[in-house]
Amino acid sequence: MNRIDQLQRFVFEHTPIRGNLVHLDQTIQHALQHHEYPAVLRRTISELMAAGALLAATLKMQGALVLQIQGSGPLKLLVVECNADLSMRATAKWTEALPDDADFRSLIGNGHFVITLDPKDGSQSYQGIVPLEGDSVSTMLEHYMQRSEQIDTRIWLTADSHSAAGMLLQKLPDQPEQDLDAWQRITVLADSATATELLTLPATTLLHRLFHQETVRLFDAQAVSFQCSCSRDSVGDMLRMLGQDEIASILSEQERIEIHCDFCNARYEFDAVDAGQLFVPKSVIASSSGLH
């Protein structure tokens, strides 16, 4: 039986340490179903999606968290976007056949890891860029958090052919610390978690198994889901930014413009009439249709 896609937050009482647990099943399958990703790439995407949910749940914002790997290896681009409500989507671009036993470093080569915080309310976005460091998605993210955010963070991730799971621990700065050995002790205990346990055990069972000698407070679960934000209107806005002359030039060479969403593979078509409507003021369209 598949587990429910959800994230659960928890804290260690009387310490500045907090954590998140996430499990993804249907979210992964919906995100990957329209793409013929090689098996090794499916696992990498799945792990980064689990990481995206874990990190998004630590933020106090209502916009989106975007994780982006730009590599020089066969994997050129990997993008995961996770909203504050934990709806998410993902896509990847690669250039050659990928062996199933390829490791993370051989997939990405050199490059950069980019985290973007997009408030989606018109205010300024924040973007952090660091070199790719580490031999796994989890170590890459740990390096980023330490280098860019100066927050002690540990992340454990795993994925199989159809699901993913992860755990995050953070030591919050500028918080009272009654137990000076807590961070070292708790991370050592967390290191004993196995991939099978992360994928199969309920949060209460896993936390008890790992931290039964600690005082852990577990919060209510939050649902995680796949959702693509593409729409005909958003594609129209993108085409409008190209300008009327550029659109006319494209249509002079082909009957229609076809746009495929990289995330969900939805297809949008615009012929000459559709394209013309993009550049008609909305007030004119409303007036001609009798809308006021």
N, C-alpha and C positions, 0 to 999 in steps of 0.2 A: 504494500500500500504506500502510495506517495505521501510524504509529509507536506504540510501546508507551507506555502511560501510566506515567511514571516521573519521579522527581526525583533529581538528582545534585548532591552537595555538592562544592565545590572550595575550595582555599586558594591564596593567593599566598605562596610560600615567602619567609621573612625579612621579612614585613610583617604588620601586624595586620588584614589584609583577607581576608575570606572571602566565598564566594558560593554561590548555588544556581541550578540550571537546572531547569525543569519543563516537561513536555509532557503535555497532557490531550486525549484523544480519546473513548474509550468512557465515561470518567467524565463528561464533558460531556453526551454523548448520553443516558446513563442518567438524569442529573439533570434533564434538560429534556424527556424524552420524554412525560411525562404532563401537560404544561402547554402551552397555546397562547400562548406568549410572543411578542410582536412581535420582529422581527428585531433592532432596536436594543437591546432589553432582553436578548435572548439573548446578544449580544456583551458587554454590560456584566456580566451574571451570569458568563459564561465567564471574563472577565478577573479578576473578584473571586475566583472559584474558584482560578485559577492563583495569585493573590496569597496566598490562604489557605494553599495548600500551601507556598509559598515562605517565609512567615512562620512557619508551624507547625514547619517543619524547623529553625528557629533556636532553638527553645525546648527547655529541659531539663525537661520535665514529661510525665506520662503521661495527662493529661486531654484537654480539647478547647479549641481556639481558635475563638472565634465573632466574625466580622466582621459588623457591622450598620450599614447606612446608613438613616437616618431623614430623609426629605426632605419639602419642602413643594411640590415640583413634581408632575408626573404620576406619577412613581415615588415611592410613599409609604414603601416598606420593601423592603430587600434584605438577606437573611441568608445567610451562608455559614458552615458549621460544619465544622471539620477536626480530626480526632483525631490523636493522636501517631503512630499507624500509617499516617497519610495516607489514611484512609478519610474520605469527605466527603459532604456533601449541601448543597442550596441551595434557596431559595424567594424569591419576590418578590410584592409587591402593587402594583398601579397602578390609576389611576382613569379613564383616557381613552385614546383612540387615540394611538399614538406613531408619528410619522413616522420612516421608516428613516434619514433624515439628521439626526435630532435629536442634539445634542451632549450631553455629560455634564452640563454645568451646567443646560441647559434641562430635562433629565430630573429632576434632584433639587432644583433651586431652592436654598433655604436649609435648614438642618437641622443634624444632628449625625452624627458618625461614632463608633461605639462598638466597642471591642475588649474582649472578655471572655475571661479565662483561667479555665476551669472544671476544677479538678483531678479532679472526679468520684470523689473518695474521701472526701467528707464534710468536707474542710477548706475554709477560706475561699476564695471566688472573688475574683479581681481584675478590676476594670472601669475602663477609661479612656475618658473622653468628651471630645471636642473638636469645635469647629465644623467644618462641611464647608469645606475649603479646597482649591483646585486645580481645574483644568479637565479632569482625567482621574482614573481610578481610581489610577493609579500616583502622580501628584503628590499626591493626597489622602493616600495612605498614607505618602509621604515626609514630608509635613508632620506627620502624626501621630507618626511615629517621632522626628522632630527635636524636636517640642514636648513630647511626653509621656515619651519614653524617653531623649532626649539621645544618640541613637546615629546617626551619619552613615550614611544608608541611601539607596541608589538602586535603583529598580525599573523594569524595562522589561516591558510587557505587550502582548500582541496576541491577537486571536481572529478566526476566520472563522466560517462558518455551522455548523461541526461540531467545531472543535477550538480549543484555546487553548495559549499558551505564555508563559513569562516567565523573566526573569533578575533576581536580586537580588544586590547587593553591599553589604557592611557593613564599616565600619571600627570594629573593636572598641576600646572605651575601656580605659585602664589596661593596655595591652599595649606591650611594647618596640617602638619604631619606628626601624629602622635606615635606612629609605629615606623621608625626609621628603616627597618629591615623589610617592610611590607612589599615594596616593589620587587626586590630581588627574590624574595620567597614566593610571591604569587606568580611571577613569570616563570620560575623554575617549575612550579606545579603545572602551569599551563602547557609547558613544553612536553608534558607527558601525554597530552591529548593525541589520539591517533586519527588518521584520515577517516577510518570507518566510524569512529565515535562522532566526529564532527558531522558526518553525513547522515547518521542514523539515529542518534540519541536525542530525545527531547531535551530542551534547555534545562529543565529542573534536574533531570537525571545526570546530564553532563556536568553541570555546575557542582552537584553533590559529589560526583566521582572525583572531580579535580580539586575542589576547595571545601571539602566537608569539615575541615578544621577552622575555616574562616567564617565570618558573619557576612553573608551575601544577601542583598535585597534585590529581588528580581521584579521588574516592572511588566505591565501588560504588553502583550505582543502587538506589533504593528504590521499590517499586511504589506507585502511587496508584490508588484505586478509589472508586466510588460505594457508599455504604452508608447506609441509613436506620435509625436506632435505634428507630423506633416499634414498638410491639407492643400486643397486646390488654391485657397486664398493665399497661403504662405508661399506656394510655388509661384503664383501670380505676382506677389510682391517681389520675389527674387528676379523674375523676368523683367519686371518694370524697372528695376535698378540697372539693367543692361542698357536701357534706353530704346526709344522707338526706332531709331535708325539701325541699331544692331539687330533688333528683332526682325525688322523688314529685310535685312540682308540675309539672315538665316532662312526666312521663309521664301526668299527668292531662289534658294537652292533646294528646298524640300517642301513638301505639302504641309507639314505640320511639325511642331516642336514636341518632342517626347522627353519627359523627365521621369526618371526612376528614383525613388527614395532609396538611399543606401542602407537605411535602417530596416524598413519593413517591405521593401521591394514594390511598393505601390507605384502605379504608372499614371501619369497625368499627361494629357494631350491638349495642345493649343493649336488650332488652325488659324488662318488669317483673320477670321471674324472674331474668334476668342482673343487673339492678340490685340486686335484693334480696340476691343472693349477695355483692355488694361489701361489704355491711355485716355479714356473718356472720363472726365470728372464725375465722381460719384453722385454729385448733385444733379448732373444732367441725366444720368441713368435713372435716378429715382424719379425725376420729373417726367421723363418719357414713359415710365411704367405706371404713372399715376400715384406714386408713393410720395408722401410729404412728411 
